[in-house]
Amino acid sequence: MRVSEYVILAEAEVPVAETRQVRHRWNLVVIGVIASVFAVLAWQRRWMSDDGLIVLRTVRQILDGNGPVYNVGERVEVNTSALWTAILALLGLTGLRLEWLAVGTGLACAVGGLVLGLDAARRLHRGAVLPAGVLVVCAVPPFLDFATSGLETGLVTLWLGATWWLLVRAGTARRIWPVALVIGLGPLVRPELALFSMVMFGALLMVCRPGWRRAVAWLAVAGSLPLVYQVFRMGYYGLLTPNTALAKEASGHRWMRGLYYLTDLNDAYLLWLPLLALAGVLAWILRSNPRRVVTLAPVVAGIGLAIYTVRVGGDFMHGRMLLPAIFAVLLPVLVLPVKQWAVAAGVGAWALVAGTSLRVPYAPEFAAGTQIADERAFWVNATGREHPILAEDFQNVSAVRDPAVLPDGRILSYSIGAIGMFTPLEVTVHDPIGLSNPLAAHASNLPDGRAGHDKRISADWDLADTGYGGPAVKALACPAIAEMLESVRAPLTPQQFWRNLTGSFDRTSLRYDPDPARACSGAGS
């Protein structure tokens, strides 16, 4: 080939290289702008939930050397996310206010997860992209509200985005075991995310096609940390699940209530409109993109999470428990190729209306139907502050200001988050709905109670537990109930750890009537 021909070929490649550079810069701008918009919108709605403050009391106990408990002398796992608790405890070593650490870390995690999800979608489509599904995340208020709130939702977003980002890149990764390790963290982020972990691990095997020995090794890596923590949970707390799973009966089924929870979110923002449009584009992507397994994995897992949420009856916080499922389903269509500009424009038009006009139809001080509440609006209204974050912001709320105090000094209240932050760590704080109270957690739930908080015991149980006497004394002497209390209160010797571990299966299934007169017969005396 002559020199002149080399020159011609080189000149022909220049526009192609420049086009790729321009496309890359455009995509970076899209990701940067949309992530910044989300961060600003979420920061404008920053707040702390009472449940977020519950997490922080456990963090305080850890930092004070009392272990991962809510009350000294009671090993009760009040926090659903073990990893979120651990992260906040590590950050708490800085000495900074825990409320601000929780709010700031949650927001940073949410933004980070969104960026990873956007970048993974960009890599999947391999071309110039436009924002599409990500506009749903920016327009629907619960996504913005729970980016802060002190709860683990931001961490969930980070883990979902990171897991899919790693899966998209797994085909070219030099080492797969770190990918397997991250995928396996799901149960530590939230127990139900084990479903997402299983689907994504299956997709990883289909993408990389390892031999059976390597697949077993990856499985061992993925399951190592959750398995270690599960053994700790069973021996330390004496249960198979977090105590919150008992309090909310997370293994039960309340389909009609769950469907109401789903429609409560969908109807408020007409979510079916963008989701239907994006589903059509997803079908086109599956036909045109050979990476079908990678594309479908988060969608399948997200649908599974949505079905689980509906099955257990949803929650009392508007939209919160459906956010991971929606984000997972949206991952492959967070951005779309520019040739799909019409769909992106349509979703953008919906997002403009939804973000500025569509809101829940009920007032902040009232709940809807099955007592679903706009949780942020509720606490903003209750505290009289636009951004209630510090525990002091909650001190004038009646439930926090005037709790019931029993003869031994223990405090009873429905809102134990703020009270727990004001109360000395050695003082016991119990609730009648079972979040921190092991007696209430094992009680049978009420058929028409509040979603997520449908257990309730009378103060008679705690009065009898203090030695004051009353109708619950006989119930506390019931062998099954007495053994349950021993599992959380007896000194944690190696023998007690073993008894807790081996008895955790039966103990997790222990239920009894909330009426102390009938409790012992139901618990199997």
Phi and psi in degrees as a GROMACS rama.xvg file:
@    title "Ramachandran Plot"
@    xaxis  label "Phi"
@    yaxis  label "Psi"
@TYPE xy
-75.0656  158.267  ARG-2
-58.6763  -38.4715  VAL-3
-61.0395  -32.2997  SER-4
-70.9755  -37.038  GLU-5
-61.7011  -41.1082  TYR-6
-62.6101  -42.7177  VAL-7
-62.0491  -43.2509  ILE-8
-65.2076  -42.0169  LEU-9
-63.2849  -42.2334  ALA-10
-65.285  -32.7639  GLU-11
-68.4252  -26.5868  ALA-12
-83.2454  -17.5482  GLU-13
-60.3026  -48.8483  VAL-14
-59.7113  -36.1468  PRO-15
-63.5275  -46.1821  VAL-16
-63.0564  -41.7948  ALA-17
-64.164  -38.9066  GLU-18
-62.1447  -42.0496  THR-19
-64.4783  -39.5804  ARG-20
-63.0854  -45.981  GLN-21
-61.2693  -43.7232  VAL-22
-61.6115  -42.8028  ARG-23
-63.5444  -44.1584  HIS-24
-64.8232  -40.3559  ARG-25
-59.3424  -45.9375  TRP-26
-63.8345  -39.6113  ASN-27
-62.7485  -38.9035  LEU-28
-64.4551  -44.1481  VAL-29
-58.3195  -48.8223  VAL-30
-63.7306  -45.7655  ILE-31
-63.455  -43.2178  GLY-32
-66.4892  -47.6334  VAL-33
-67.9157  -36.5425  ILE-34
-66.0613  -38.3452  ALA-35
-66.4521  -41.7331  SER-36
-60.0863  -45.9496  VAL-37
-60.6889  -44.7647  PHE-38
-60.9193  -43.5031  ALA-39
-65.4589  -45.9967  VAL-40
-62.9761  -41.4672  LEU-41
-68.1318  -38.9906  ALA-42
-64.3786  -36.193  TRP-43
-64.9911  -20.0666  GLN-44
-111.194  23.2104  ARG-45
-60.238  144.682  ARG-46
-170.663  175.008  TRP-47
-129.888  128.654  MET-48
-86.1909  160.138  SER-49
-63.0763  -36.2724  ASP-50
-65.7928  -32.534  ASP-51
-64.6362  -36.5424  GLY-52
-69.1486  -28.4582  LEU-53
-59.5932  -43.8429  ILE-54
-58.3459  -41.0647  VAL-55
-70.9149  -27.4861  LEU-56
-66.9486  -39.4742  ARG-57
-61.1846  -41.1042  THR-58
-61.2808  -42.0228  VAL-59
-60.6502  -40.4586  ARG-60
-64.111  -41.129  GLN-61
-61.7523  -47.6363  ILE-62
-65.5437  -25.3055  LEU-63
-87.4352  -1.15314  ASP-64
88.3182  13.3243  GLY-65
-95.0492  -1.42665  ASN-66
90.1008  174.604  GLY-67
-78.595  69.8083  PRO-68
-129.241  165.491  VAL-69
-95.2368  -40.0494  TYR-70
-119.465  138.461  ASN-71
-63.0963  131.481  VAL-72
90.2335  1.12283  GLY-73
-134.683  113.771  GLU-74
-86.1851  85.8476  ARG-75
-122.285  125.131  VAL-76
-85.6372  92.6082  GLU-77
-80.2793  -24.8086  VAL-78
-95.4146  131.792  ASN-79
-73.7407  -34.598  THR-80
-99.8703  106.404  SER-81
-65.3042  -37.6728  ALA-82
-69.6934  -39.9231  LEU-83
-62.4575  -41.9204  TRP-84
-61.6582  -43.9003  THR-85
-64.4574  -41.7274  ALA-86
-62.6628  -46.3005  ILE-87
-67.0869  -33.884  LEU-88
-65.4961  -41.2411  ALA-89
-64.2227  -44.6991  LEU-90
-66.6551  -29.5701  LEU-91
-65.5446  -18.3593  GLY-92
-64.4589  -16.8585  LEU-93
-70.7055  -19.1487  THR-94
85.5953  -0.132506  GLY-95
-73.3912  160.768  LEU-96
-59.0379  127.881  ARG-97
-63.9397  -35.0884  LEU-98
-60.3964  -45.9485  GLU-99
-69.8979  -35.0627  TRP-100
-61.2734  -43.4529  LEU-101
-66.2187  -44.2904  ALA-102
-65.1632  -48.6155  VAL-103
-66.8173  -41.6076  GLY-104
-67.6849  -40.6565  THR-105
-59.8756  -43.7369  GLY-106
-65.9664  -43.4325  LEU-107
-61.4559  -41.1158  ALA-108
-64.3262  -43.7611  CYS-109
-62.4208  -44.6797  ALA-110
-65.3859  -41.9015  VAL-111
-61.737  -42.6501  GLY-112
-64.5673  -37.0109  GLY-113
-66.3895  -42.6212  LEU-114
-62.7892  -44.3111  VAL-115
-64.158  -40.8565  LEU-116
-63.7857  -41.5883  GLY-117
-64.3338  -43.1351  LEU-118
-66.7224  -37.382  ASP-119
-64.8163  -41.3504  ALA-120
-64.5543  -39.0235  ALA-121
-60.3539  -44.6135  ARG-122
-63.9979  -36.2473  ARG-123
-65.2037  -41.7164  LEU-124
-84.7444  -23.17  HIS-125
52.7264  61.797  ARG-126
176.199  -177.974  GLY-127
-64.8286  138.733  ALA-128
-127.757  162.191  VAL-129
-126.23  146.859  LEU-130
-65.0933  137.826  PRO-131
-140.673  -87.5889  ALA-132
-59.3942  -28.9728  GLY-133
-63.2438  -23.7186  VAL-134
-66.7211  -27.6303  LEU-135
-63.9951  -43.3448  VAL-136
-63.1526  -37.1181  VAL-137
-78.5543  -23.3909  CYS-138
-96.9064  -26.3818  ALA-139
-86.4981  116.039  VAL-140
-52.7292  -39.8195  PRO-141
-57.8535  -34.2017  PRO-142
-60.4299  -40.0937  PHE-143
-74.1397  -41.5085  LEU-144
-62.0217  -47.2834  ASP-145
-89.8185  6.7052  PHE-146
-67.8608  -26.9327  ALA-147
-109.262  -122.201  THR-148
73.3985  -10.8079  SER-149
81.486  -6.57626  GLY-150
-91.9587  176.12  LEU-151
-84.5766  8.4279  GLU-152
-59.7492  -39.3013  THR-153
-61.8177  -40.7745  GLY-154
-63.5978  -38.8745  LEU-155
-60.0592  -45.5348  VAL-156
-60.6208  -42.8681  THR-157
-62.0837  -45.3706  LEU-158
-67.2866  -41.2124  TRP-159
-62.1197  -46.7609  LEU-160
-64.4713  -42.4373  GLY-161
-66.8402  -40.167  ALA-162
-63.1885  -44.9878  THR-163
-70.5524  -37.4555  TRP-164
-58.231  -43.1936  TRP-165
-66.766  -37.7749  LEU-166
-66.2101  -41.895  LEU-167
-59.6681  -35.5636  VAL-168
-94.2241  -1.03745  ARG-169
-61.8389  -32.3043  ALA-170
-63.0415  -23.3066  GLY-171
-113.866  2.78363  THR-172
-71.7978  141.815  ALA-173
-77.209  -33.1855  ARG-174
-128.761  133.67  ARG-175
-99.8444  -22.7117  ILE-176
-60.1569  -34.5911  TRP-177
-64.5694  -33.5527  PRO-178
-63.7325  -45.5402  VAL-179
-62.191  -38.2082  ALA-180
-61.8144  -46.3112  LEU-181
-66.3013  -43.3333  VAL-182
-58.0291  -36.9335  ILE-183
-73.6732  -8.55839  GLY-184
-74.9505  -8.26091  LEU-185
-47.2556  -51.8664  GLY-186
-62.4128  -23.6569  PRO-187
-81.7949  -24.0989  LEU-188
-75.722  -51.416  VAL-189
-155.839  138.952  ARG-190
-54.7708  -39.9893  PRO-191
-70.1949  -13.9899  GLU-192
-73.7703  -2.65458  LEU-193
-57.2405  -31.6296  ALA-194
-62.5927  -45.7701  LEU-195
-62.9155  -41.0632  PHE-196
-59.1691  -44.5514  SER-197
-63.91  -44.0632  MET-198
-64.7245  -44.4438  VAL-199
-68.9981  -34.4837  MET-200
-67.7782  -40.094  PHE-201
-60.8708  -40.8627  GLY-202
-64.8902  -38.052  ALA-203
-59.7583  -42.6467  LEU-204
-64.9454  -38.5392  LEU-205
-69.9073  -33.1211  MET-206
-74.9994  -44.352  VAL-207
-91.9675  -22.3822  CYS-208
47.9869  60.2768  ARG-209
-79.8314  166.948  PRO-210
-70.2857  169.258  GLY-211
-66.4356  -33.0104  TRP-212
-65.9764  -44.9605  ARG-213
-66.5614  -36.922  ARG-214
-62.4165  -41.7372  ALA-215
-64.1738  -39.6774  VAL-216
-63.5217  -43.3976  ALA-217
-63.0579  -39.6064  TRP-218
-63.0843  -39.3871  LEU-219
-63.7728  -39.9619  ALA-220
-65.4998  -45.179  VAL-221
-62.0317  -37.5964  ALA-222
-91.8748  -4.33973  GLY-223
-62.0887  -55.5584  SER-224
-66.6444  -45.4978  LEU-225
-59.6272  -36.6213  PRO-226
-67.4467  -43.7315  LEU-227
-60.5781  -44.7235  VAL-228
-68.23  -34.4846  TYR-229
-63.9237  -40.5661  GLN-230
-63.3157  -42.3288  VAL-231
-60.7881  -45.5873  PHE-232
-59.0044  -46.3956  ARG-233
-65.2298  -38.8827  MET-234
-81.4533  -34.1846  GLY-235
-84.245  -49.3941  TYR-236
-94.3041  -18.9734  TYR-237
78.9524  18.2901  GLY-238
-133.842  162.09  LEU-239
-84.2278  -20.5002  LEU-240
-131.175  166.733  THR-241
-59.1172  153.014  PRO-242
-60.0783  -29.323  ASN-243
-62.986  -30.4578  THR-244
-67.1126  -33.0132  ALA-245
-71.4072  -44.5767  LEU-246
-60.9483  -34.0776  ALA-247
-100.977  2.49483  LYS-248
48.5454  59.7092  GLU-249
-70.3349  -8.67334  ALA-250
-100.104  0.702644  SER-251
-82.9143  -177.082  GLY-252
-138.551  125.565  HIS-253
-138.139  71.9174  ARG-254
-59.8103  -43.5231  TRP-255
-66.9178  -41.1696  MET-256
-64.1677  -40.177  ARG-257
-64.1381  -39.3534  GLY-258
-65.1836  -37.0209  LEU-259
-62.2715  -41.5417  TYR-260
-61.8392  -40.3345  TYR-261
-65.5685  -46.5701  LEU-262
-69.4604  -29.1493  THR-263
-59.6567  -40.5359  ASP-264
-76.2015  -46.1418  LEU-265
-62.8909  -47.1289  ASN-266
-67.5096  -32.2847  ASP-267
-64.0123  -34.6522  ALA-268
-123.018  10.3355  TYR-269
50.031  47.2203  LEU-270
-61.2594  -25.3492  LEU-271
-62.2678  -26.1932  TRP-272
-64.3296  -58.2215  LEU-273
-67.8077  -35.182  PRO-274
-65.9734  -37.6396  LEU-275
-66.7501  -42.9387  LEU-276
-63.4331  -42.7103  ALA-277
-70.7656  -29.7958  LEU-278
-64.0071  -38.3895  ALA-279
-63.1678  -41.2253  GLY-280
-67.2839  -37.2789  VAL-281
-59.9313  -40.3105  LEU-282
-61.2376  -39.9771  ALA-283
-64.6187  -40.8325  TRP-284
-62.5394  -41.3385  ILE-285
-64.6444  -29.8122  LEU-286
-78.2756  -34.6416  ARG-287
-98.6357  -19.8364  SER-288
-106.027  124.818  ASN-289
-69.5802  -13.385  PRO-290
-88.4459  61.4732  ARG-291
-69.3512  -37.7234  ARG-292
-62.5957  -46.8562  VAL-293
-61.5371  -40.8987  VAL-294
-67.6538  -42.8804  THR-295
-79.1886  -27.2663  LEU-296
-54.6091  -53.071  ALA-297
-67.6049  -28.3924  PRO-298
-67.496  -47.5086  VAL-299
-61.3163  -45.8209  VAL-300
-64.1562  -39.6323  ALA-301
-64.1453  -41.6265  GLY-302
-62.9058  -39.7022  ILE-303
-61.6468  -41.7652  GLY-304
-64.3417  -39.125  LEU-305
-63.9228  -43.0932  ALA-306
-62.8457  -42.1248  ILE-307
-61.4236  -43.8198  TYR-308
-61.9296  -42.6984  THR-309
-65.3648  -41.1357  VAL-310
-59.9695  -43.128  ARG-311
-81.8006  -3.80604  VAL-312
100.549  10.0005  GLY-313
73.8053  -139.808  GLY-314
-155.713  175.266  ASP-315
-91.2523  -14.5863  PHE-316
-89.3136  120.766  MET-317
-51.593  116.44  HIS-318
79.0323  -20.8818  GLY-319
-55.4478  -49.231  ARG-320
-74.9138  -11.8603  MET-321
-94.0047  -9.64812  LEU-322
-60.8345  -45.3803  LEU-323
-60.0268  -39.9102  PRO-324
-64.3431  -44.7632  ALA-325
-65.408  -43.8023  ILE-326
-62.3581  -41.143  PHE-327
-62.6901  -44.5539  ALA-328
-63.6455  -33.4846  VAL-329
-80.1465  -15.0359  LEU-330
-49.7499  -49.5094  LEU-331
-69.9737  -16.1579  PRO-332
-120.105  22.3942  VAL-333
-57.4941  -40.751  LEU-334
-127.322  157.675  VAL-335
-129.871  154.366  LEU-336
-57.7174  148.911  PRO-337
-60.0452  -24.2979  VAL-338
-66.0228  -15.5089  LYS-339
-97.5479  34.1016  GLN-340
-61.6401  -31.3033  TRP-341
-65.8078  -42.4809  ALA-342
-66.5405  -44.1674  VAL-343
-59.5134  -39.841  ALA-344
-66.4657  -39.8078  ALA-345
-64.1235  -43.7445  GLY-346
-64.7363  -36.9204  VAL-347
-63.0985  -40.274  GLY-348
-64.5376  -43.3706  ALA-349
-61.5155  -44.2732  TRP-350
-60.619  -37.4558  ALA-351
-62.7216  -43.8924  LEU-352
-69.3587  -46.8107  VAL-353
-63.3366  -42.2123  ALA-354
-72.1716  -20.33  GLY-355
-111.04  -21.5894  THR-356
-127.412  -34.8597  SER-357
-84.8261  125.541  LEU-358
-143.582  170.546  ARG-359
-63.781  147.212  VAL-360
-84.0799  0.710274  PRO-361
-111.967  151.761  TYR-362
-72.1125  156.037  ALA-363
-64.0353  -28.4805  PRO-364
-87.2796  -1.74988  GLU-365
-124.05  158.803  PHE-366
-111.453  162.736  ALA-367
-97.8298  156.713  ALA-368
29.8017  -94.5907  GLY-369
-91.5083  32.4001  THR-370
65.5898  43.3756  GLN-371
-83.8128  136.57  ILE-372
-125.842  146.524  ALA-373
-76.8301  92.5375  ASP-374
-61.4277  -42.496  GLU-375
-64.7474  -46.0397  ARG-376
-61.5787  -36.1362  ALA-377
-60.3987  -48.3987  PHE-378
-76.1066  -30.5283  TRP-379
-62.0258  -42.8528  VAL-380
-67.7607  -42.3686  ASN-381
-68.6369  -37.7735  ALA-382
-88.8248  -19.8799  THR-383
73.6946  18.2178  GLY-384
-120.818  140.52  ARG-385
-68.7457  -33.9143  GLU-386
-131.155  76.0583  HIS-387
-71.2169  114.863  PRO-388
-129.007  -52.1586  ILE-389
-76.474  152.386  LEU-390
-56.8828  -34.2634  ALA-391
-62.2742  -24.6477  GLU-392
-65.9694  -18.8564  ASP-393
-99.555  -0.0184297  PHE-394
-68.7886  -20.961  GLN-395
-94.9834  0.599476  ASN-396
-70.5122  133.249  VAL-397
-57.7825  -41.3632  SER-398
-64.8629  -26.5731  ALA-399
-87.9328  -36.2111  VAL-400
-74.574  -33.8007  ARG-401
-128.49  66.0421  ASP-402
-77.7511  163.708  PRO-403
-80.7975  134.433  ALA-404
-117.848  125.121  VAL-405
-89.996  167.345  LEU-406
-55.0308  -31.287  PRO-407
-87.2064  3.68657  ASP-408
96.0281  -8.76403  GLY-409
-68.7591  152.291  ARG-410
-111.417  137.257  ILE-411
-116.35  131.661  LEU-412
-163.402  153.704  SER-413
-77.8093  -31.7816  TYR-414
-104.665  91.1456  SER-415
-94.4575  -3.74918  ILE-416
-68.1442  -61.7123  GLY-417
-65.4777  -40.7239  ALA-418
-60.0535  -40.8449  ILE-419
-62.4926  -29.8014  GLY-420
-77.1756  -29.9532  MET-421
-82.5121  -26.4769  PHE-422
-85.3287  138.822  THR-423
-54.9287  146.243  PRO-424
-63.251  -26.1316  LEU-425
-79.8475  -9.73618  GLU-426
-87.4675  130.911  VAL-427
-76.0652  132.05  THR-428
-121.515  115.982  VAL-429
-117.382  153.36  HIS-430
-121.306  154.974  ASP-431
-81.3049  -1.51606  PRO-432
-107.361  0.522315  ILE-433
96.9927  6.00777  GLY-434
-70.2199  -47.8431  LEU-435
-108.69  -9.49775  SER-436
-102.511  107.873  ASN-437
-63.1189  -28.3328  PRO-438
-64.8117  -40.2009  LEU-439
-77.9136  -32.6522  ALA-440
-61.6077  -33.8864  ALA-441
-91.8063  -1.73287  HIS-442
-73.712  154.115  ALA-443
-68.4898  146.635  SER-444
-81.0943  156.55  ASN-445
-81.3517  138.264  LEU-446
-64.0082  -30.0664  PRO-447
-120.139  30.0006  ASP-448
-77.913  179.663  GLY-449
-70.7842  136.588  ARG-450
-55.1838  125.701  ALA-451
83.3528  -16.6598  GLY-452
-137.593  53.7241  HIS-453
-104.606  26.9184  ASP-454
-112.208  148.582  LYS-455
-160.304  125.022  ARG-456
-120.421  156.605  ILE-457
-80.0954  165.912  SER-458
-66.8276  -12.738  ALA-459
-57.8889  -35.4203  ASP-460
-62.6156  -47.9198  TRP-461
-71.8268  -33.2927  ASP-462
-62.3321  -44.8961  LEU-463
-64.803  -35.5394  ALA-464
-67.8381  -25.4511  ASP-465
-80.7246  -8.51596  THR-466
93.3062  5.69657  GLY-467
-72.7072  -22.8121  TYR-468
98.0604  -171.904  GLY-469
116.727  -176.451  GLY-470
-67.2573  -15.2657  PRO-471
-93.1119  0.361728  ALA-472
-60.8236  -44.363  VAL-473
-65.0885  -37.7238  LYS-474
-64.6607  -39.55  ALA-475
-67.0157  -22.5577  LEU-476
-83.5677  -8.7013  ALA-477
-57.6893  130.242  CYS-478
-52.507  -44.3814  PRO-479
-66.1406  -40.4537  ALA-480
-71.3517  -41.6302  ILE-481
-62.2808  -39.6692  ALA-482
-66.4914  -37.3443  GLU-483
-62.8713  -44.6958  MET-484
-65.0853  -36.9016  LEU-485
-63.4087  -35.7178  GLU-486
-64.221  -26.779  SER-487
-102.946  -13.6095  VAL-488
-116.011  -23.5951  ARG-489
-66.9483  147.615  ALA-490
-52.9065  139.904  PRO-491
-86.0651  77.777  LEU-492
-81.898  165.478  THR-493
-54.9052  -36.8287  PRO-494
-66.6785  -40.752  GLN-495
-68.5219  -38.2704  GLN-496
-57.9284  -43.9155  PHE-497
-66.5098  -41.5684  TRP-498
-63.4745  -41.0887  ARG-499
-61.1376  -45.5021  ASN-500
-63.2884  -50.4874  LEU-501
-71.3695  -25.8924  THR-502
-93.5003  1.12752  GLY-503
-65.2879  -28.9196  SER-504
-66.243  -52.594  PHE-505
-67.4491  -37.7066  ASP-506
-66.3593  -36.7079  ARG-507
-64.6848  -31.5482  THR-508
-88.3451  -1.15468  SER-509
-65.7633  124.71  LEU-510
-139.005  148.578  ARG-511
-150.107  162.651  TYR-512
-65.6289  135.666  ASP-513
-65.5888  -17.2286  PRO-514
-79.1069  114.518  ASP-515
-58.97  -23.9841  PRO-516
-69.2836  -24.2478  ALA-517
-112.423  -0.561768  ARG-518
-67.2684  -41.5091  ALA-519
-66.2982  -38.6514  CYS-520
-66.7613  -36.5733  SER-521
-71.9143  -27.2272  GLY-522
-86.4267  -3.73401  ALA-523
80.0363  71.0668  GLY-524
